[in-house]
């Protein structure tokens, strides 16, 4: 996202935002905690680049999490939400995820 924030060409920015989104999908769907988050549970962290990351569980059923990521020096801001649903069969399980993400750069 920092690379995208440093560019002015909208198409190149778009490409980098898409790469970031695809790269985010794999680790965001690896569940190390139980799949039953507590309503109001929060997560706060700093990214390796200095980004501030805030997340909160805002709905229990269906589970919905909201996020805010503020890039270093305010060069980008990501807001969004995600949800998922699990359906289990006799010998399989399906996980469906959904959500929305909005990216805004400091220069608009």
N, C-alpha and C positions, 0 to 999 in steps of 0.2 A: 504494500500500500504506500510505503514511503516513496518508492520509485515512481508509482503512478502519480503521487502528489507533486513530484518534481517536474513532471512533463506538462506541456501545454496542448499537445495534439490530442483532441478528444478521442480519436480512434485508438491511439496507442494506450491512452488511459483506460479505455473500455476493455481492451485486451488484457491488461494487467489486473483489472478488477475481476474479470472472469476467471483468470488463472488463480487469483487469490480465493475466489469462491469455490472453485473445484478443489483446490488444495485443502480448504477448510472442511470439506464434506467428510473425508475419511476420518480424521481424528475426532471430529465432533460426533461421530456415530459409534465410537468405541466407548462402551459404557463400563467404567470401572466401579461405579457405585451402583447400588440397587436401582432398579427402574421404577422407583416409587418416591420421587422427591417430595419434600415437605413444602407445603404452601408457605411462601415467604422466605424460603431458604435463599441465601445470597452467596455469591462468589465474587471476590475482588482480587485482582492480580495486576502485575506490571509485565508487559511483554518485553522481550529481549531488546526491542528498539526503544523502549521507554513508554510505549502506549499504555494507557490506563484502561483496564478491562473491568466492567461491572456486569453482573448477571443476577437475575432474580426469578424465582419460580412464582409466577403470578396467578396461576390457575392449577387446581389439582386434577379435576376430571373434566375434560381431557387435560393432560399435563401441558402447560404452556410456559415457556421461559422467554423473558425479554432480555435484550443485551444492549449495552452501550460501550463502544470502544472509541476512545479519543486518542488520536495519534500524537506523537511528540510534537511539541511546539504548535499544536492545533492545526497541523497540516491536513488532517482528515478526520472525519467522524463517521462511525458506522452505527446505525441503530437497526433493530429488527427483533423478530420473535421466531421461535420454532416450537413445533409440537410433534408428537409421534403417537402412533397407535400400534398395538401388538394384537395379532390374531393368531391363535394357536389351533393346530389340527392334531390328529392322532400321532403323526410322525413328522410334523414340520411346524415352523413358526414364521410368520411374516411380520416385518417391521416396516411401517409406512411413516415417512417423515414429511413434514410440510413446514413452510415458514416464509418469511419475507425479510429482505435485507436492503437497507438504503445507505448509500455512500455519498457523502458530501465533502468536497475538497474546500480548502480555505479560500481559494480564489473563485469559488462558485461552480 
